[in-house]
Structures are given as structure tokens and as C-alpha cells.
Amino acid sequence: MAKISENQRKHVRTNSLNLSFFCTDPEDHVLAQGMGRTLNLSESGLLLETSMQMAPGQAVDMEIALQNDLINARGVVAHSSAADQDHYHTGIKFSKISSADMEILKKHL
């Protein structure tokens, strides 16, 4: 897969520290939950490092810590691959985020 340079990206990326997530089925039943570390974050989604792999198309509800702010978002897994023996890198595209949380996110970008 070709790597995208910073000037080709649609949105600016920023780093975040922690994120808690819940993987859900179409009826919003929780299938799995965990903690992860965001590797980068933009207005359209994030790259998440976790100890579990997620399937493309999987719905994910997230609570993202940005310094002293906390935002909530729902997303869909775009891709997930092994980063090393114990970690996976998962790209998640936001599908639902409130306008208030988007404003907080933009403030941190």
C-alpha cells in the first residue's frame, strides 16, 4: 500500500493519548471493549493502536481524551493490520460525532 504524504491528506492530524472503545453489532449490543492509543487523529477519523484486531466494517463507539477535554464519537473500521506481535493498527472513519464534540476536536487540531 502506498504511503500518503502529509500534504496529500484531506485533514490535519494530531496526537491524542488514550481512547476507550466498544465494538457493537447492528443492534448496538457490545461485542468487545477495550482501551487503545490514538496514533493520529483528524476531523474524519483516527488511527488506533490496540491489543485486538477489528474487522473492517465493524461499528466502534469511542471516548477520546484530548488534553482536558473528552469527546464521544461513533466510527466504522476502515482497515486493521498487525503492527507487531502484540498490537494492531486500526483506521476508523467517524460516522457520527456531535457538532459540539467536533468543535472541541477542531480546537485540538
N, CA, C and O atoms as a GROMACS GRO file, in nm:
protein
  436
    1MET      N    1   0.084  -0.117   0.000
    1MET     CA    2   0.000   0.000   0.000
    1MET      C    3   0.089   0.124   0.000
    1MET      O    4   0.181   0.134   0.082
    2ALA      N    5   0.064   0.218  -0.089
    2ALA     CA    6   0.143   0.341  -0.098
    2ALA      C    7   0.114   0.429   0.023
    2ALA      O    8   0.000   0.439   0.069
    3LYS      N    9   0.218   0.493   0.073
    3LYS     CA   10   0.203   0.580   0.187
    3LYS      C   11   0.161   0.720   0.140
    3LYS      O   12   0.213   0.771   0.041
    4ILE      N   13   0.068   0.781   0.211
    4ILE     CA   14   0.018   0.914   0.177
    4ILE      C   15   0.103   1.016   0.251
    4ILE      O   16   0.123   1.005   0.372
    5SER      N   17   0.153   1.116   0.179
    5SER     CA   18   0.233   1.220   0.244
    5SER      C   19   0.141   1.318   0.316
    5SER      O   20   0.022   1.325   0.287
    6GLU      N   21   0.198   1.392   0.411
    6GLU     CA   22   0.121   1.487   0.491
    6GLU      C   23   0.046   1.588   0.404
    6GLU      O   24  -0.067   1.624   0.436
    7ASN      N   25   0.108   1.635   0.294
    7ASN     CA   26   0.043   1.737   0.213
    7ASN      C   27  -0.066   1.679   0.123
    7ASN      O   28  -0.138   1.756   0.058
    8GLN      N   29  -0.083   1.546   0.116
    8GLN     CA   30  -0.189   1.484   0.040
    8GLN      C   31  -0.312   1.454   0.125
    8GLN      O   32  -0.417   1.419   0.071
    9ARG      N   33  -0.303   1.468   0.255
    9ARG     CA   34  -0.413   1.436   0.344
    9ARG      C   35  -0.521   1.543   0.338
    9ARG      O   36  -0.493   1.662   0.322
   10LYS      N   37  -0.646   1.499   0.350
   10LYS     CA   38  -0.760   1.590   0.346
   10LYS      C   39  -0.768   1.674   0.473
   10LYS      O   40  -0.806   1.791   0.467
   11HIS      N   41  -0.732   1.615   0.591
   11HIS     CA   42  -0.741   1.684   0.719
   11HIS      C   43  -0.609   1.675   0.794
   11HIS      O   44  -0.535   1.578   0.779
   12VAL      N   45  -0.579   1.777   0.874
   12VAL     CA   46  -0.461   1.780   0.958
   12VAL      C   47  -0.472   1.671   1.063
   12VAL      O   48  -0.582   1.645   1.113
   13ARG      N   49  -0.360   1.607   1.099
   13ARG     CA   50  -0.359   1.503   1.202
   13ARG      C   51  -0.300   1.559   1.331
   13ARG      O   52  -0.212   1.645   1.329
   14THR      N   53  -0.350   1.509   1.443
   14THR     CA   54  -0.293   1.542   1.572
   14THR      C   55  -0.288   1.415   1.656
   14THR      O   56  -0.352   1.316   1.624
   15ASN      N   57  -0.212   1.418   1.763
   15ASN     CA   58  -0.199   1.302   1.851
   15ASN      C   59  -0.292   1.317   1.971
   15ASN      O   60  -0.324   1.428   2.013
   16SER      N   61  -0.334   1.206   2.024
   16SER     CA   62  -0.416   1.200   2.145
   16SER      C   63  -0.352   1.094   2.232
   16SER      O   64  -0.268   1.018   2.184
   17LEU      N   65  -0.388   1.088   2.356
   17LEU     CA   66  -0.325   0.991   2.444
   17LEU      C   67  -0.402   0.861   2.452
   17LEU      O   68  -0.350   0.756   2.413
   18ASN      N   69  -0.522   0.865   2.500
   18ASN     CA   70  -0.597   0.743   2.529
   18ASN      C   71  -0.736   0.747   2.468
   18ASN      O   72  -0.791   0.852   2.436
   19LEU      N   73  -0.789   0.628   2.454
   19LEU     CA   74  -0.922   0.614   2.398
   19LEU      C   75  -0.982   0.486   2.452
   19LEU      O   76  -0.916   0.382   2.456
   20SER      N   77  -1.107   0.492   2.494
   20SER     CA   78  -1.178   0.370   2.529
   20SER      C   79  -1.278   0.344   2.418
   20SER      O   80  -1.334   0.438   2.361
   21PHE      N   81  -1.301   0.217   2.387
   21PHE     CA   82  -1.389   0.185   2.276
   21PHE      C   83  -1.477   0.066   2.306
   21PHE      O   84  -1.445  -0.018   2.390
   22PHE      N   85  -1.589   0.060   2.235
   22PHE     CA   86  -1.684  -0.050   2.240
   22PHE      C   87  -1.715  -0.089   2.096
   22PHE      O   88  -1.760  -0.004   2.018
   23CYS      N   89  -1.692  -0.213   2.059
   23CYS     CA   90  -1.732  -0.265   1.929
   23CYS      C   91  -1.875  -0.315   1.944
   23CYS      O   92  -1.906  -0.389   2.037
   24THR      N   93  -1.962  -0.274   1.851
   24THR     CA   94  -2.104  -0.311   1.862
   24THR      C   95  -2.154  -0.377   1.735
   24THR      O   96  -2.098  -0.362   1.627
   25ASP      N   97  -2.264  -0.452   1.750
   25ASP     CA   98  -2.329  -0.513   1.634
   25ASP      C   99  -2.435  -0.416   1.583
   25ASP      O  100  -2.454  -0.310   1.643
   26PRO      N  101  -2.505  -0.450   1.475
   26PRO     CA  102  -2.605  -0.357   1.419
   26PRO      C  103  -2.718  -0.320   1.516
   26PRO      O  104  -2.784  -0.217   1.497
   27GLU      N  105  -2.742  -0.402   1.617
   27GLU     CA  106  -2.846  -0.370   1.717
   27GLU      C  107  -2.787  -0.300   1.839
   27GLU      O  108  -2.854  -0.286   1.941
   28ASP      N  109  -2.662  -0.255   1.829
   28ASP     CA  110  -2.590  -0.184   1.936
   28ASP      C  111  -2.560  -0.269   2.058
   28ASP      O  112  -2.542  -0.215   2.167
   29HIS      N  113  -2.554  -0.401   2.043
   29HIS     CA  114  -2.507  -0.487   2.151
   29HIS      C  115  -2.355  -0.483   2.152
   29HIS      O  116  -2.292  -0.492   2.047
   30VAL      N  117  -2.295  -0.471   2.270
   30VAL     CA  118  -2.149  -0.464   2.282
   30VAL      C  119  -2.090  -0.602   2.257
   30VAL      O  120  -2.126  -0.699   2.324
   31LEU      N  121  -1.999  -0.610   2.160
   31LEU     CA  122  -1.932  -0.735   2.126
   31LEU      C  123  -1.795  -0.745   2.194
   31LEU      O  124  -1.751  -0.853   2.230
   32ALA      N  125  -1.729  -0.631   2.210
   32ALA     CA  126  -1.596  -0.625   2.271
   32ALA      C  127  -1.573  -0.483   2.319
   32ALA      O  128  -1.635  -0.389   2.271
   33GLN      N  129  -1.484  -0.469   2.414
   33GLN     CA  130  -1.446  -0.336   2.463
   33GLN      C  131  -1.300  -0.336   2.499
   33GLN      O  132  -1.241  -0.441   2.524
   34GLY      N  133  -1.241  -0.218   2.503
   34GLY     CA  134  -1.101  -0.210   2.537
   34GLY      C  135  -1.052  -0.067   2.541
   34GLY      O  136  -1.128   0.029   2.530
   35MET      N  137  -0.921  -0.057   2.559
   35MET     CA  138  -0.853   0.072   2.560
   35MET      C  139  -0.753   0.071   2.445
   35MET      O  140  -0.703  -0.034   2.406
   36GLY      N  141  -0.726   0.188   2.392
   36GLY     CA  142  -0.629   0.200   2.286
   36GLY      C  143  -0.556   0.332   2.296
   36GLY      O  144  -0.586   0.417   2.380
   37ARG      N  145  -0.461   0.347   2.207
   37ARG     CA  146  -0.384   0.472   2.199
   37ARG      C  147  -0.400   0.524   2.057
   37ARG      O  148  -0.375   0.453   1.960
   38THR      N  149  -0.440   0.649   2.046
   38THR     CA  150  -0.453   0.706   1.913
   38THR      C  151  -0.315   0.743   1.862
   38THR      O  152  -0.237   0.808   1.931
   39LEU      N  153  -0.287   0.702   1.739
   39LEU     CA  154  -0.159   0.735   1.676
   39LEU      C  155  -0.170   0.866   1.600
   39LEU      O  156  -0.074   0.943   1.593
   40ASN      N  157  -0.287   0.892   1.542
   40ASN     CA  158  -0.317   1.024   1.486
   40ASN      C  159  -0.467   1.040   1.478
   40ASN      O  160  -0.543   0.943   1.482
   41LEU      N  161  -0.507   1.164   1.467
   41LEU     CA  162  -0.648   1.199   1.475
   41LEU      C  163  -0.675   1.316   1.381
   41LEU      O  164  -0.596   1.410   1.374
   42SER      N  165  -0.786   1.309   1.309
   42SER     CA  166  -0.824   1.419   1.220
   42SER      C  167  -0.974   1.440   1.230
   42SER      O  168  -1.042   1.371   1.306
   43GLU      N  169  -1.027   1.535   1.153
   43GLU     CA  170  -1.171   1.561   1.152
   43GLU      C  171  -1.250   1.443   1.097
   43GLU      O  172  -1.368   1.429   1.127
   44SER      N  173  -1.186   1.359   1.016
   44SER     CA  174  -1.260   1.250   0.953
   44SER      C  175  -1.243   1.115   1.022
   44SER      O  176  -1.319   1.022   0.995
   45GLY      N  177  -1.144   1.101   1.112
   45GLY     CA  178  -1.125   0.973   1.178
   45GLY      C  179  -0.993   0.966   1.253
   45GLY      O  180  -0.933   1.069   1.285
   46LEU      N  181  -0.950   0.843   1.281
   46LEU     CA  182  -0.827   0.826   1.359
   46LEU      C  183  -0.760   0.693   1.326
   46LEU      O  184  -0.819   0.603   1.267
   47LEU      N  185  -0.634   0.685   1.366
   47LEU     CA  186  -0.559   0.561   1.359
   47LEU      C  187  -0.537   0.518   1.503
   47LEU      O  188  -0.479   0.592   1.582
   48LEU      N  189  -0.582   0.399   1.537
   48LEU     CA  190  -0.585   0.349   1.674
   48LEU      C  191  -0.493   0.229   1.689
   48LEU      O  192  -0.492   0.140   1.604
   49GLU      N  193  -0.415   0.226   1.797
   49GLU     CA  194  -0.333   0.110   1.830
   49GLU      C  195  -0.399   0.037   1.946
   49GLU      O  196  -0.424   0.095   2.052
   50THR      N  197  -0.427  -0.094   1.926
   50THR     CA  198  -0.491  -0.176   2.029
   50THR      C  199  -0.423  -0.311   2.038
   50THR      O  200  -0.334  -0.343   1.959
   51SER      N  201  -0.465  -0.390   2.136
   51SER     CA  202  -0.413  -0.526   2.150
   51SER      C  203  -0.503  -0.627   2.080
   51SER      O  204  -0.476  -0.747   2.084
   52MET      N  205  -0.610  -0.580   2.015
   52MET     CA  206  -0.701  -0.669   1.943
   52MET      C  207  -0.724  -0.617   1.801
   52MET      O  208  -0.724  -0.497   1.777
   53GLN      N  209  -0.744  -0.708   1.710
   53GLN     CA  210  -0.774  -0.670   1.573
   53GLN      C  211  -0.924  -0.652   1.558
   53GLN      O  212  -1.003  -0.724   1.620
   54MET      N  213  -0.964  -0.556   1.475
   54MET     CA  214  -1.106  -0.530   1.449
   54MET      C  215  -1.132  -0.555   1.300
   54MET      O  216  -1.046  -0.532   1.216
   55ALA      N  217  -1.252  -0.602   1.271
   55ALA     CA  218  -1.288  -0.634   1.134
   55ALA      C  219  -1.332  -0.509   1.058
   55ALA      O  220  -1.402  -0.424   1.114
   56PRO      N  221  -1.293  -0.495   0.932
   56PRO     CA  222  -1.343  -0.384   0.851
   56PRO      C  223  -1.496  -0.384   0.850
   56PRO      O  224  -1.559  -0.490   0.840
   57GLY      N  225  -1.554  -0.265   0.862
   57GLY     CA  226  -1.699  -0.252   0.868
   57GLY      C  227  -1.755  -0.256   1.009
   57GLY      O  228  -1.871  -0.222   1.030
   58GLN      N  229  -1.673  -0.296   1.107
   58GLN     CA  230  -1.715  -0.304   1.247
   58GLN      C  231  -1.750  -0.164   1.300
   58GLN      O  232  -1.673  -0.070   1.279
   59ALA      N  233  -1.863  -0.150   1.367
   59ALA     CA  234  -1.900  -0.024   1.432
   59ALA      C  235  -1.825  -0.012   1.563
   59ALA      O  236  -1.810  -0.110   1.636
   60VAL      N  237  -1.777   0.109   1.592
   60VAL     CA  238  -1.698   0.133   1.714
   60VAL      C  239  -1.746   0.263   1.778
   60VAL      O  240  -1.747   0.368   1.714
   61ASP      N  241  -1.785   0.256   1.906
   61ASP     CA  242  -1.816   0.376   1.984
   61ASP      C  243  -1.692   0.409   2.066
   61ASP      O  244  -1.634   0.322   2.130
   62MET      N  245  -1.652   0.538   2.063
   62MET     CA  246  -1.526   0.578   2.125
   62MET      C  247  -1.544   0.697   2.218
   62MET      O  248  -1.628   0.784   2.196
   63GLU      N  249  -1.462   0.700   2.322
   63GLU     CA  250  -1.448   0.815   2.409
   63GLU      C  251  -1.301   0.854   2.401
   63GLU      O  252  -1.213   0.778   2.442
   64ILE      N  253  -1.275   0.974   2.349
   64ILE     CA  254  -1.138   1.015   2.317
   64ILE      C  255  -1.095   1.127   2.411
   64ILE      O  256  -1.164   1.228   2.424
   65ALA      N  257  -0.979   1.109   2.477
   65ALA     CA  258  -0.923   1.210   2.566
   65ALA      C  259  -0.830   1.301   2.486
   65ALA      O  260  -0.734   1.254   2.424
   66LEU      N  261  -0.859   1.430   2.489
   66LEU     CA  262  -0.776   1.532   2.424
   66LEU      C  263  -0.738   1.634   2.529
   66LEU      O  264  -0.814   1.727   2.556
   67GLN      N  265  -0.622   1.618   2.588
   67GLN     CA  266  -0.577   1.701   2.700
   67GLN      C  267  -0.685   1.699   2.808
   67GLN      O  268  -0.712   1.593   2.864
   68ASN      N  269  -0.747   1.813   2.839
   68ASN     CA  270  -0.850   1.818   2.944
   68ASN      C  271  -0.991   1.800   2.891
   68ASN      O  272  -1.088   1.811   2.966
   69ASP      N  273  -1.005   1.771   2.762
   69ASP     CA  274  -1.136   1.752   2.701
   69ASP      C  275  -1.161   1.605   2.671
   69ASP      O  276  -1.068   1.528   2.649
   70LEU      N  277  -1.287   1.568   2.672
   70LEU     CA  278  -1.329   1.432   2.640
   70LEU      C  279  -1.439   1.442   2.534
   70LEU      O  280  -1.537   1.514   2.552
   71ILE      N  281  -1.421   1.369   2.423
   71ILE     CA  282  -1.525   1.370   2.320
   71ILE      C  283  -1.572   1.228   2.293
   71ILE      O  284  -1.500   1.131   2.317
   72ASN      N  285  -1.694   1.218   2.242
   72ASN     CA  286  -1.753   1.090   2.206
   72ASN      C  287  -1.779   1.088   2.057
   72ASN      O  288  -1.820   1.188   1.998
   73ALA      N  289  -1.754   0.973   1.996
   73ALA     CA  290  -1.776   0.958   1.853
   73ALA      C  291  -1.808   0.813   1.822
   73ALA      O  292  -1.771   0.722   1.896
   74ARG      N  293  -1.877   0.793   1.711
   74ARG     CA  294  -1.901   0.659   1.658
   74ARG      C  295  -1.828   0.654   1.525
   74ARG      O  296  -1.823   0.753   1.451
   75GLY      N  297  -1.770   0.538   1.495
   75GLY     CA  298  -1.699   0.523   1.369
   75GLY      C  299  -1.714   0.383   1.314
   75GLY      O  300  -1.777   0.296   1.374
   76VAL      N  301  -1.655   0.364   1.197
   76VAL     CA  302  -1.655   0.236   1.128
   76VAL      C  303  -1.511   0.202   1.095
   76VAL      O  304  -1.436   0.286   1.046
   77VAL      N  305  -1.472   0.077   1.121
   77VAL     CA  306  -1.336   0.033   1.091
   77VAL      C  307  -1.316   0.030   0.939
   77VAL      O  308  -1.391  -0.035   0.867
   78ALA      N  309  -1.214   0.103   0.893
   78ALA     CA  310  -1.180   0.105   0.751
   78ALA      C  311  -1.077  -0.002   0.719
   78ALA      O  312  -1.083  -0.066   0.614
   79HIS      N  313  -0.980  -0.022   0.811
   79HIS     CA  314  -0.876  -0.123   0.792
   79HIS      C  315  -0.814  -0.155   0.928
   79HIS      O  316  -0.819  -0.073   1.020
   80SER      N  317  -0.755  -0.273   0.940
   80SER     CA  318  -0.687  -0.315   1.062
   80SER      C  319  -0.579  -0.415   1.025
   80SER      O  320  -0.604  -0.510   0.951
   81SER      N  321  -0.458  -0.393   1.078
   81SER     CA  322  -0.348  -0.485   1.047
   81SER      C  323  -0.253  -0.494   1.166
   81SER      O  324  -0.248  -0.404   1.251
   82ALA      N  325  -0.178  -0.603   1.171
   82ALA     CA  326  -0.081  -0.624   1.279
   82ALA      C  327   0.031  -0.523   1.268
   82ALA      O  328   0.089  -0.504   1.161
   83ALA      N  329   0.062  -0.457   1.379
   83ALA     CA  330   0.174  -0.363   1.384
   83ALA      C  331   0.299  -0.434   1.434
   83ALA      O  332   0.410  -0.406   1.389
   84ASP      N  333   0.280  -0.525   1.528
   84ASP     CA  334   0.386  -0.611   1.581
   84ASP      C  335   0.317  -0.732   1.644
   84ASP      O  336   0.199  -0.755   1.620
   85GLN      N  337   0.390  -0.808   1.721
   85GLN     CA  338   0.335  -0.932   1.777
   85GLN      C  339   0.217  -0.908   1.872
   85GLN      O  340   0.131  -0.995   1.886
   86ASP      N  341   0.213  -0.792   1.938
   86ASP     CA  342   0.110  -0.767   2.040
   86ASP      C  343   0.012  -0.655   2.008
   86ASP      O  344  -0.082  -0.633   2.084
   87HIS      N  345   0.031  -0.584   1.897
   87HIS     CA  346  -0.051  -0.466   1.869
   87HIS      C  347  -0.102  -0.464   1.726
   87HIS      O  348  -0.042  -0.519   1.634
   88TYR      N  349  -0.218  -0.398   1.711
   88TYR     CA  350  -0.281  -0.380   1.580
   88TYR      C  351  -0.302  -0.230   1.557
   88TYR      O  352  -0.328  -0.155   1.651
   89HIS      N  353  -0.291  -0.189   1.433
   89HIS     CA  354  -0.321  -0.052   1.394
   89HIS      C  355  -0.450  -0.056   1.314
   89HIS      O  356  -0.462  -0.128   1.214
   90THR      N  357  -0.547   0.023   1.360
   90THR     CA  358  -0.681   0.021   1.301
   90THR      C  359  -0.722   0.162   1.261
   90THR      O  360  -0.724   0.253   1.344
   91GLY      N  361  -0.756   0.178   1.134
   91GLY     CA  362  -0.808   0.305   1.085
   91GLY      C  363  -0.958   0.308   1.101
   91GLY      O  364  -1.027   0.216   1.056
   92ILE      N  365  -1.009   0.412   1.165
   92ILE     CA  366  -1.152   0.426   1.191
   92ILE      C  367  -1.201   0.558   1.134
   92ILE      O  368  -1.145   0.664   1.164
   93LYS      N  369  -1.305   0.552   1.052
   93LYS     CA  370  -1.366   0.671   0.993
   93LYS      C  371  -1.487   0.709   1.078
   93LYS      O  372  -1.574   0.626   1.103
   94PHE      N  373  -1.493   0.836   1.122
   94PHE     CA  374  -1.607   0.881   1.200
   94PHE      C  375  -1.734   0.870   1.117
   94PHE      O  376  -1.737   0.909   1.000
   95SER      N  377  -1.840   0.818   1.180
   95SER     CA  378  -1.971   0.814   1.116
   95SER      C  379  -2.072   0.901   1.191
   95SER      O  380  -2.175   0.940   1.135
   96LYS      N  381  -2.042   0.932   1.318
   96LYS     CA  382  -2.132   1.016   1.398
   96LYS      C  383  -2.050   1.084   1.507
   96LYS      O  384  -1.983   1.019   1.587
   97ILE      N  385  -2.057   1.216   1.508
   97ILE     CA  386  -1.993   1.295   1.613
   97ILE      C  387  -2.075   1.423   1.627
   97ILE      O  388  -2.110   1.485   1.526
   98SER      N  389  -2.106   1.463   1.749
   98SER     CA  390  -2.189   1.582   1.768
   98SER      C  391  -2.114   1.706   1.723
   98SER      O  392  -1.991   1.707   1.717
   99SER      N  393  -2.188   1.810   1.690
   99SER     CA  394  -2.124   1.935   1.648
   99SER      C  395  -2.040   1.994   1.761
   99SER      O  396  -1.934   2.053   1.735
  100ALA      N  397  -2.085   1.979   1.885
  100ALA     CA  398  -2.007   2.031   1.998
  100ALA      C  399  -1.875   1.955   2.011
  100ALA      O  400  -1.770   2.016   2.034
  101ASP      N  401  -1.879   1.822   1.997
  101ASP     CA  402  -1.755   1.743   2.005
  101ASP      C  403  -1.665   1.771   1.886
  101ASP      O  404  -1.543   1.770   1.901
  102MET      N  405  -1.721   1.796   1.767
  102MET     CA  406  -1.641   1.831   1.650
  102MET      C  407  -1.569   1.964   1.674
  102MET      O  408  -1.453   1.979   1.634
  103GLU      N  409  -1.635   2.059   1.736
  103GLU     CA  410  -1.571   2.188   1.766
  103GLU      C  411  -1.454   2.168   1.863
  103GLU      O  412  -1.349   2.232   1.848
  104ILE      N  413  -1.472   2.082   1.963
  104ILE     CA  414  -1.361   2.052   2.057
  104ILE      C  415  -1.248   1.986   1.981
  104ILE      O  416  -1.131   2.022   2.001
  105LEU      N  417  -1.278   1.891   1.895
  105LEU     CA  418  -1.176   1.824   1.815
  105LEU      C  419  -1.099   1.925   1.729
  105LEU      O  420  -0.976   1.924   1.727
  106LYS      N  421  -1.172   2.012   1.659
  106LYS     CA  422  -1.107   2.112   1.574
  106LYS      C  423  -1.014   2.202   1.654
  106LYS      O  424  -0.909   2.244   1.605
  107LYS      N  425  -1.054   2.233   1.778
  107LYS     CA  426  -0.971   2.317   1.864
  107LYS      C  427  -0.834   2.253   1.890
  107LYS      O  428  -0.734   2.323   1.908
  108HIS      N  429  -0.830   2.120   1.891
  108HIS     CA  430  -0.706   2.049   1.920
  108HIS      C  431  -0.623   2.016   1.796
  108HIS      O  432  -0.509   1.972   1.808
  109LEU      N  433  -0.678   2.039   1.678
  109LEU     CA  434  -0.605   2.008   1.555
  109LEU      C  435  -0.512   2.121   1.515
  109LEU      O  436  -0.443   2.110   1.413
   0.00000   0.00000   0.00000
